Amino acid sequence: MIRPVSLEIKGRIMPASNATFLAELDGREVVYKPVAGERPLWDFPDGTLADREVSAYLVSEATGWDLVPRTWWGDGPHGPGMVQEWQEVDPEDEAVTLVRTGDAPAGWLEVVEGLDERDHPVVLVHEDSLALRRIAVYDVLVNNADRKGGHVLAMPGGHRYGVDHGVAFHHEAKLRTVLWGWAGSPLTTEEVEVVSAVLSAVRGELGERLTTHLAEHEIRALERRTERLLAAGELPGPSGGWPPIPWPPF
């Protein structure tokens, strides 16, 4: 069902490969991504990016971790699409960054080494925090193919939000992320409980709600990924069959 909304466009958010607008709704700022502004992806032929963004929020709800800002399907000035509450990040904080090799902050996890634009050795690192690890677990469930550093919002008080989930939920393994620092680490008791709750939800009400936005085989793939994660009991590492880190990483 489309929720009619009275959106006032304030400007376009750049850069973005698809039409993305900052808008105002009932005195609050929101992000609006109309389906009409999407560029088709050959490897994501089913549904729309907006559908997957809404689906990502529904799975976030099922975790109880508040990982994705409130998102819904709405009809704006450029037609139906995704509407999401705008978030003001902490400008002094970050969860993922690049540092010179050997300069990783204490307690942060190293992901991959490389060279910067001046050929200086650098390393991609992310914080070792509960809030960010929850996003890493979530990304395995939704099969996020584009977890860039800029898709993690560092909020005041230490909370972390994940955004931009338009290329998630593929039925084939396509996990690409900058959050590989926990690869191979056992799931905690809380994570097992939450993933189990998501599995039950997918087999029940969540699965029914997702039918509006995802193909049946994508929902079944979500169920299988959840089962596999529980059976493995640990966070996966790169498979080797798919580029493990999105490009660019930010």
N, C-alpha and C positions, 0 to 999 in steps of 0.2 A: 504494500500500500504506500502511495506517495503522500507525504505530509505536506500540505500547502504552506509555504512560508513567504513572508514579505521581506525579502532580502534587498538591502540597499548596497550596491557595489561601491566599495571605497577605492579599489585599485587592484591591479594585477600583481601577484607575487612572482617575482623573478629571482633567479632563473628557475624555470620548470619546463620539462619536456611536454607537459600537458597543461591545458588552460586551468589556472589556479587563481582564485580571486580572494582577496580580503573583503569581507562584507560585514554589514551590521544587521542584527536581528534582535528586535525588542531591547535595544540599548546595549547589546553585547556583541563583541566582535567574533566572527566565525570565519572559517575557511570554507570556500564553496568550490567544488570541482564538478562542473557539468559533464555529463556523458558526451555531449556534442563537441566538447573540446579535447576529447581523448584521441591519441594516436594509436591505431590498432597495433597489437603486438603479435607477430606470427606464431610465437611459442605459447601464447595465452589466448587461444581462439574462443574460449568459452566465456560468456558473460562480459562484464565491463570492469574497468578498474574501480569505479565507484561501488559496484556490488561487492568487490573484494574488500574495499575499505570498510564498508558497513559490516561485513562478515567478521573482519578482524576485531571490530569493537564488540560484537556479540560473543566471540571467544574470550576476549578480555574480561567481559562481564562474568563469564562462567568460571574464570580462575579466581575471582574475588580479589585480585591484586591491583586493580585500577591501573592497567598498563597503557590503555589507549584513551585519549580524551573522548568525551561523549560524542558519538557520531551517529547520524541517521540519514535516511533517504529523503530528500526534499526536492521541491520544484521551485527553481529560482528564475531570474531574468533570462538565463540562457538555457532553460529547460531543466529536466530532472537530473539529479546527480547526488553527490555526497556533500553533506554539511557537517562540519566538525567545530566544536568549540575551540576558539583561539586560546593559546597558552602563552603567558609572559614568562620567559625563562630567566634564570639568574645569570646576568651578564658576566659575573665573576666566577662562574663555575663551569666545568665541563666534565664529561664522563669518558670521552674518547679523544685521543689527540696523537700527534706525531712529536717525537722528541729526538734529539741527537742520540745516537747509539751510546749506551753507557750512562745516559742521564734519566732513565726511567724513574719516576717518583717512587719512593718506598711504598710497598704494598700494592703497586699496580702490576698488571699482568701484560707481558709482552706477547704480541701476536705474530708479527712478521717484520723482517728487516728489509730495507730498500735504500734508494737514493733520492734525495730531493732534487729540485730544479737546478741546483748548482752542483749536483753530483756529490753532495755530502751524505755520509751514511746516517740514516735515520731509522727509527723503529716505531711501528704502530702499537700503541698501548691503550689499555682501558682500565678503569678503576676496578678493584676487587670489592664490590659492594653487593649487599643483598638486593637492593633495588634494581641494579643493572643485571645481576644474575637471573632475576625473575624474567626479564625481557629475553635473555638468552634461552631459557627454558621455553618460553612462549613461542619464540621464533622457530624452534624445532617443531612444535605442534602445527603452526600455520604454514610451515615450509616457506619461510620468508626468503625470497630471492634477491632482496635489495636492502639489507640492514647496513646502511652507511652510517658513519659517525654523526653526520648531520641529521639523521633520522632518530636520534636519541635527544630528547629535550631534558636538559638539566634544570630542574625546578627548584625554587627556593625551599630550603629545609631538607634537601637531599632526595626528594622524590624524583623518579625518572619516568618519562612518558616515551612510548614509541609511536612514531607517526609514519605516514607514507607506506601503506601496505597494499598498494594496487597490484603488485606482482607477487602475491602470496597464493597459497591454496592450490598450486599445481598438483596434479595427481602423480607426477614423476618427481624424484628427488632433485630439488633445485636450491637447497639452502646455501645462500651466500650471505656472509656476515662478517663484521669486524669484531665480533664478540667470541672469538675462538679460545680465549684464555682459560676457559673451564673445560675444554675438550678432555674427555676421559674421566672426569671427576664424578664420583658417585652421587646420585640424587639424594637429597636430604629427606628426612621423614616428612617434612612439610611439603616438599615438592612432589613426593609420591602421592600424598593425600590429595593435593590440588590436581595433579594430572589424572588421578583416578576419578575425581569429581568431574573433570572435563569429559572423560570417556563416558561416564554415565549420562552426562548432559547431551553429548552428541547422539547417543542412542535413544534420547528422549526429546524433550522440548527444544533444546538447542538445535538438534538435527532438523526438526520440523521448521524452525524459524529460518535456518540456513537455506532451505529449499527455495526461498524467494530470491536468493542472491547467488547461489552456487549450483553447478550441475550435480546430479546425483553421484557420479563417479568421483567428483571432488570431495563430497561429504564423506563418502566411504573411504577415500584416501586419508582424510583427516582422522577418521576412526582408526585406521590401520597404523598411522604414525603414532598415535597416542598409545596404542597397544604395544608397539615395538619399543617405544621409549620406556614404558613400564617394565617390559621384559628384559631390556638391556640393563636397566638400573643405573645408567650413567649418561652424561651428556655426550653426544657423538662428536667425532672429529671429521675433518674434511674427507670426502669419499674418494677423491681423485678423478671422478668422472665428470666433474662440473667445476668451473672456476670457483674457488672457495671464498674469495673476497670480491665484493662489487667494485667496479671501476667507473669513476674515481671513488676512492673510499670515503670521501667527504662531499 
